[in-house]
Amino acid sequence: MSERIPVTVIDGNTETTIEVEPGTVLRDALLEHDFPVYGAVSRHANCGGRGLCSTCTVEVDPAPEPTHWHDAAAVRFGYPRLSCCIEVEDPMTVRLLDKYVWGQVLPDQLSPD
């Protein structure tokens, strides 16, 4: 039996730590714990975790190296990461972002680097 990995989730002013099996897709872990990964529309119309629709964006620290082409583009251009493209292998902190139109986040929501 493998040891579970702590993932701290920041949703607005609330911080919660969940325990995740190694190799679990972050999007799946967040949805399993009822965290709002999607916006109002994309909650019903999304790609189902295939890394195509860009609606499950989150901020992750420390951010793992991207393994999916779409997530690599997010890193290259400074966009939030796709939770469907991140496998949990190490402890991390995830900040959920408010979604507006489709998966859009407003520029003032992004943390300065």
C-alpha positions in Angstrom: 0.0 0.0 0.0 1.5 3.4 -1.0 1.7 6.4 1.2 -0.8 9.1 0.5 0.4 12.6 -0.5 -0.8 15.8 1.2 -2.3 18.4 -1.2 -3.2 21.8 0.3 -6.2 23.4 -1.5 -6.8 27.1 -1.2 -10.4 28.0 -2.2 -10.9 31.7 -1.6 -10.1 32.2 2.1 -10.4 28.5 3.0 -7.4 26.2 3.2 -8.0 22.5 3.3 -5.5 19.6 3.1 -6.5 16.4 1.4 -4.6 13.1 1.1 -4.1 11.8 -2.4 -2.8 8.5 -3.8 0.4 8.9 -5.7 -0.2 9.2 -9.5 -3.7 10.5 -9.1 -4.7 13.2 -11.6 -5.1 16.5 -9.7 -8.4 17.3 -11.4 -9.9 14.0 -10.3 -8.7 14.4 -6.7 -10.2 17.9 -6.5 -13.5 16.8 -8.0 -13.6 13.8 -5.7 -13.4 16.2 -2.7 -16.0 18.5 -4.2 -13.7 21.4 -5.0 -15.0 23.7 -7.8 -12.5 23.0 -10.6 -14.8 24.4 -13.3 -16.8 27.6 -13.9 -20.6 27.7 -14.2 -20.8 26.7 -17.9 -17.7 24.6 -18.1 -18.9 22.4 -15.2 -21.3 20.9 -17.7 -19.4 21.3 -21.0 -15.7 20.4 -20.7 -13.3 17.9 -22.3 -13.5 15.4 -19.4 -9.9 15.8 -18.4 -8.3 15.3 -21.8 -6.3 18.6 -21.6 -8.2 20.2 -24.5 -10.6 22.8 -23.1 -8.4 24.7 -20.7 -11.2 25.1 -18.1 -9.8 23.3 -15.1 -7.0 25.8 -14.5 -5.4 26.1 -11.1 -2.2 27.6 -9.6 0.2 25.0 -8.2 3.2 25.4 -6.0 5.6 23.8 -6.4 4.6 23.3 -10.0 5.7 20.0 -11.5 7.2 19.8 -14.9 4.5 19.6 -17.6 4.0 16.3 -19.3 1.2 17.3 -21.7 1.7 19.7 -24.7 -1.2 22.0 -23.6 0.2 22.3 -20.1 3.7 22.9 -21.4 2.2 25.9 -23.4 0.6 27.2 -20.2 4.0 27.1 -18.5 5.8 28.7 -21.4 3.3 31.6 -21.6 2.7 32.1 -17.9 -0.9 30.8 -17.8 -2.4 28.8 -14.9 -1.8 25.1 -15.1 -4.4 22.5 -16.1 -5.4 20.3 -13.2 -6.2 17.5 -15.6 -2.6 17.4 -16.8 -0.9 17.1 -13.4 -0.3 13.8 -11.6 0.2 14.2 -7.9 3.6 12.7 -7.0 4.8 15.2 -4.3 3.1 17.4 -1.7 1.8 20.6 -3.3 -0.4 23.6 -2.7 -3.2 24.3 -5.2 -5.1 27.6 -5.4 -8.4 27.4 -7.1 -9.3 30.2 -9.5 -12.6 31.9 -10.0 -13.9 31.2 -13.5 -15.9 33.7 -15.5 -16.6 33.0 -19.2 -15.9 29.4 -20.1 -12.5 28.8 -18.3 -11.4 32.4 -18.3 -9.7 33.8 -15.3 -9.2 37.6 -14.9 -5.5 38.9 -15.1 -5.7 40.3 -11.5 -6.4 36.8 -10.1 -3.0 35.5 -11.2 -0.3 35.7 -8.6 2.8 37.8 -9.5 5.9 35.7 -9.9 
